[in-house]
Every structure is written in C-alpha cells, then in structure tokens.
Amino acid sequence: LCNQVVSEVRRHFEDLVFDTIIHRNAKLSEAPSVGKPVILYDAKSKGSVNYLNLAKEILQKNDMTKIRQEERIMEL
C-alpha cells in the first residue's frame, strides 16, 4: 500500500515530490517524548538518516549545494 501511495503522489505531483522518503520508525515516535529532535535522540536511526538526506536534497534542489549520490548518508 505504501509503495502504491508513493507512486500515486509522484504521478500526480511529479517534480514537486522529493526523492527522499521518511520511513516510519520507533525512534521518530520516541524522540518527542524525551524532548529531543530525533537527530539528537538517535543520530544513527533510520529516521534521522532520512531527515538528513531530505535536508541535503532540499539544499541541492535549491542550488544551495551540490551533492553527489555517493555523498548521501548511507541508509540503515
């Protein structure tokens, strides 16, 4: 179902959709409970890595930096 939704959103909104997907993750849910952003709560969690990659993608799409695919943080 998730892949179907992603495909439909990308089909409808085309270039407005980022490539990076923020996956559901327990650490993302736990971080607000301890009053920390996920990047400080668990920097190595899948959610943290996803958000860092999204930030890099936003910068790249706005010509604020140029990153190569190999510079992306490795997905866990």
CORTA-V735132 format. One record per residue. N is the residue number from 0. PSI is psi in degrees with one decimal (none if undefined). Layout:
# CORTA-V735132
N/PSI ; N/PSI
This chain:
# CORTA-V735132
0/-43.0 ; 1/-45.0 ; 2/-35.9 ; 3/-42.2 ; 4/-45.3 ; 5/-46.3 ; 6/-43.1 ; 7/-42.8 ; 8/-45.1 ; 9/-37.9 ; 10/-42.2 ; 11/-43.4 ; 12/-9.6 ; 13/-117.0 ; 14/-8.0 ; 15/-11.1 ; 16/132.2 ; 17/155.8 ; 18/-33.9 ; 19/134.2 ; 20/132.5 ; 21/107.5 ; 22/148.8 ; 23/141.8 ; 24/139.4 ; 25/-37.2 ; 26/-33.9 ; 27/-35.2 ; 28/-34.3 ; 29/-34.0 ; 30/-47.7 ; 31/-29.4 ; 32/-28.7 ; 33/6.2 ; 34/30.1 ; 35/149.4 ; 36/151.8 ; 37/-31.8 ; 38/-28.6 ; 39/-28.8 ; 40/-47.3 ; 41/90.1 ; 42/-21.7 ; 43/-0.1 ; 44/156.7 ; 45/-39.5 ; 46/-42.3 ; 47/-47.0 ; 48/-42.1 ; 49/-46.6 ; 50/-37.0 ; 51/-42.3 ; 52/-36.6 ; 53/-43.5 ; 54/-43.8 ; 55/-40.2 ; 56/-40.6 ; 57/-46.2 ; 58/-43.6 ; 59/-44.7 ; 60/-20.5 ; 61/17.6 ; 62/32.0 ; 63/-17.6 ; 64/158.3 ; 65/119.1 ; 66/146.5 ; 67/158.9 ; 68/-39.9 ; 69/-12.3 ; 70/-9.9 ; 71/148.9 ; 72/132.9 ; 73/128.0 ; 74/140.1 ; 75/none
